[in-house]
């Protein structure tokens, strides 16, 4: 019921429905997750984190609860919690492209660019494997060029940004190493 209200754009109603469900059953992970989503929609991410933590504690094998916790932790700058939760979420087999993208963003936010690149590449592969044929075929059937997925362009953009950052990081490191190396030669 809370999910239905949230889908209709009634975050306050979703919050009330989730609160009622949690009063009836405090171990209802789905209600805790719905309450977290409602809090997030109502721009209360700190409250959302508490409910996502509860949902993940009740059902630790539900990857979406860990994903929601990690994504929201990233929004409020709790990057260690974000990485930890998103790593847990992506242990699912197979991991979701969205979860891998979120993990890449968390790695990127912590400066772990190589790990971010790996997560983004994995996300693209998952999106291609899951959505590729279906979306390509449906777009082509309508006379369009076809594309991998709705998710894929965002992930590809993230990967391109990481590549630019890595290139910049490598250039900065090379200049710094040349500056401290005793036998450094600089090009004119």
Backbone torsions as a table, in degrees:
resi	resn	phi	psi	omega
1	UNK	NA	-41.2	178.9
2	UNK	-64.9	-41.1	179.0
3	UNK	-63.8	-37.6	178.9
4	UNK	-64.6	-44.5	179.4
5	UNK	-63.8	-42.1	179.9
6	UNK	-62.7	-40.7	179.5
7	UNK	-62.6	-29.5	179.0
8	UNK	-85.5	-0.1	178.0
9	UNK	88.4	14.5	-179.8
10	UNK	-104.5	76.9	-176.8
11	UNK	-64.6	-38.4	179.6
12	UNK	-65.0	-41.6	176.8
13	UNK	-65.5	-37.9	177.5
14	UNK	-63.7	-40.9	177.9
15	UNK	-60.3	-46.6	-179.4
16	UNK	-62.5	-43.9	179.8
17	UNK	-63.5	-41.7	179.4
18	UNK	-67.4	-40.9	177.6
19	UNK	-60.4	-42.7	178.7
20	UNK	-63.1	-43.9	178.7
21	UNK	-62.2	-39.7	179.2
22	UNK	-70.9	-30.2	174.9
23	UNK	-65.8	-39.5	179.2
24	UNK	-70.9	-38.9	-177.4
25	UNK	-145.0	96.8	-178.3
26	UNK	-64.0	-12.6	178.9
27	UNK	-101.4	22.9	179.5
28	UNK	-87.9	96.0	-176.8
29	UNK	-62.3	-38.6	179.8
30	UNK	-62.8	-40.3	177.6
31	UNK	-67.2	-39.4	178.1
32	UNK	-63.4	-41.6	177.3
33	UNK	-64.2	-43.9	178.7
34	UNK	-62.1	-37.7	178.3
35	UNK	-66.0	-38.5	176.4
36	UNK	-64.6	-42.5	178.4
37	UNK	-64.0	-38.7	177.5
38	UNK	-65.2	-43.2	178.7
39	UNK	-61.5	-40.4	178.4
40	UNK	-64.0	-43.2	178.4
41	UNK	-64.5	-29.2	179.2
42	UNK	-90.6	13.7	176.8
43	UNK	60.0	45.0	175.1
44	UNK	-126.7	67.3	-173.8
45	UNK	-62.9	-31.3	178.4
46	UNK	-64.0	-40.6	175.2
47	UNK	-64.3	-41.1	-179.9
48	UNK	-58.2	-42.3	-179.5
49	UNK	-58.1	-44.6	-179.4
50	UNK	-60.2	-41.3	-179.5
51	UNK	-73.5	-37.3	176.1
52	UNK	-66.0	-36.9	176.0
53	UNK	-62.5	-42.0	178.0
54	UNK	-61.8	-47.2	180.0
55	UNK	-60.1	-44.6	-179.5
56	UNK	-67.4	-32.0	177.0
57	UNK	-69.9	-40.8	-179.6
58	UNK	-69.0	-43.7	-179.8
59	UNK	-127.3	80.0	-175.5
60	UNK	-65.7	-16.5	-179.8
61	UNK	-92.1	3.0	178.0
62	UNK	-91.8	105.0	-173.2
63	UNK	-62.3	-33.4	-176.5
64	UNK	-66.8	-30.0	177.9
65	UNK	-68.3	-42.9	177.5
66	UNK	-65.7	-38.1	177.1
67	UNK	-61.3	-48.0	-179.1
68	UNK	-61.9	-39.2	177.0
69	UNK	-63.3	-47.8	-178.5
70	UNK	-64.1	-44.2	-179.8
71	UNK	-61.3	-45.8	-178.1
72	UNK	-68.7	-38.8	176.5
73	UNK	-60.0	-38.6	178.4
74	UNK	-63.4	-39.2	-179.5
75	UNK	-60.2	-34.7	-177.0
76	UNK	-98.7	5.9	175.3
77	UNK	85.6	11.8	175.0
78	UNK	-87.5	73.8	-168.5
79	UNK	-69.8	-34.4	177.6
80	UNK	-63.7	-44.7	177.4
81	UNK	-64.0	-38.6	179.5
82	UNK	-60.5	-51.0	-178.7
83	UNK	-62.2	-47.4	-178.8
84	UNK	-58.5	-46.4	-177.8
85	UNK	-68.2	-41.7	-179.0
86	UNK	-71.4	-33.7	173.2
87	UNK	-61.9	-40.8	178.5
88	UNK	-64.7	-43.2	-179.1
89	UNK	-61.8	-38.6	-175.3
90	UNK	-82.4	2.2	174.1
91	UNK	-76.2	-11.8	177.4
92	UNK	-60.2	153.5	179.8
93	UNK	-120.9	113.1	-3.9
94	UNK	-86.7	151.8	177.9
95	UNK	-72.1	155.4	178.3
96	UNK	-79.2	145.7	176.2
97	UNK	-61.2	-38.4	179.2
98	UNK	-64.2	-43.2	178.9
99	UNK	-62.9	-43.5	178.8
100	UNK	-64.6	-37.9	176.1
101	UNK	-62.9	-44.4	178.3
102	UNK	-62.1	-40.7	177.1
103	UNK	-62.1	-43.2	176.9
104	UNK	-58.1	-43.1	179.1
105	UNK	-64.4	-37.7	178.2
106	UNK	-67.1	-44.1	175.8
107	UNK	-59.8	-43.6	-179.9
108	UNK	-60.7	-42.9	-179.1
109	UNK	-64.5	-26.1	178.7
110	UNK	-94.8	3.4	178.4
111	UNK	82.8	10.2	-179.3
112	UNK	-91.4	71.7	-170.4
113	UNK	-65.8	-39.0	-179.8
114	UNK	-64.0	-41.7	178.4
115	UNK	-68.5	-35.2	177.0
116	UNK	-62.3	-44.0	179.3
117	UNK	-59.1	-45.6	-179.9
118	UNK	-60.6	-44.4	-179.1
119	UNK	-63.9	-42.2	179.5
120	UNK	-66.1	-41.1	178.3
121	UNK	-63.2	-43.2	177.5
122	UNK	-61.9	-39.6	179.5
123	UNK	-62.2	-42.2	178.6
124	UNK	-63.0	-43.7	-180.0
125	UNK	-61.9	-42.4	178.9
126	UNK	-64.6	-44.9	179.7
127	UNK	-61.1	-42.4	178.4
128	UNK	-63.5	-43.6	-177.2
129	UNK	-67.7	-42.5	-174.9
130	UNK	-81.2	-45.3	-172.2
131	UNK	-101.1	-23.2	-169.4
132	UNK	-46.5	-63.6	-174.6
133	UNK	-64.1	-44.1	-176.9
134	UNK	-61.2	-50.2	-176.6
135	UNK	-73.4	-41.3	177.7
136	UNK	-57.4	-46.9	-177.4
137	UNK	-65.7	-41.5	-178.1
138	UNK	-68.7	-37.7	178.4
139	UNK	-68.7	-42.6	179.8
140	UNK	-65.4	-36.0	179.5
141	UNK	-62.8	-27.7	179.2
142	UNK	-92.8	9.4	177.6
143	UNK	87.5	5.0	-178.9
144	UNK	-89.1	171.6	-178.0
145	UNK	-75.3	-18.9	-176.6
146	UNK	84.4	147.4	175.5
147	UNK	-147.9	164.0	-172.8
148	UNK	-70.0	-50.2	179.6
149	UNK	-172.0	172.2	175.0
150	UNK	-69.9	-36.5	-177.7
151	UNK	-73.1	-38.0	-171.4
152	UNK	-56.5	-43.6	179.8
153	UNK	-59.3	-38.4	178.5
154	UNK	-64.5	-44.0	-179.5
155	UNK	-65.6	-42.9	178.5
156	UNK	-60.7	-38.1	177.1
157	UNK	-63.9	-42.4	177.8
158	UNK	-62.3	-43.3	-179.9
159	UNK	-63.4	-42.8	179.0
160	UNK	-61.6	-39.3	178.1
161	UNK	-63.3	-42.7	178.9
162	UNK	-61.9	-43.3	179.8
163	UNK	-60.7	-41.0	177.6
164	UNK	-65.4	-41.5	179.0
165	UNK	-63.9	-43.1	178.9
166	UNK	-61.9	-42.9	178.9
167	UNK	-61.1	-43.9	177.9
168	UNK	-64.0	-41.0	178.4
169	UNK	-63.1	-42.2	179.9
170	UNK	-65.2	-39.6	178.2
171	UNK	-64.7	-43.6	179.2
172	UNK	-62.7	-42.6	179.5
173	UNK	-64.0	-41.0	-179.2
174	UNK	-64.2	-42.0	178.7
175	UNK	-65.7	-42.4	-180.0
176	UNK	-64.9	-42.8	178.8
177	UNK	-64.5	-39.8	179.0
178	UNK	-65.1	-34.8	-178.0
179	UNK	-70.1	-29.9	-177.9
180	UNK	-101.4	-10.7	-178.5
181	UNK	-72.9	131.7	-177.0
182	UNK	-64.7	-30.8	-178.2
183	UNK	-110.5	31.6	-176.7
184	UNK	-67.4	139.5	174.9
185	UNK	-118.6	134.1	178.5
186	UNK	-106.3	142.3	177.3
187	UNK	-83.8	145.6	178.7
188	UNK	-79.2	NA	NA
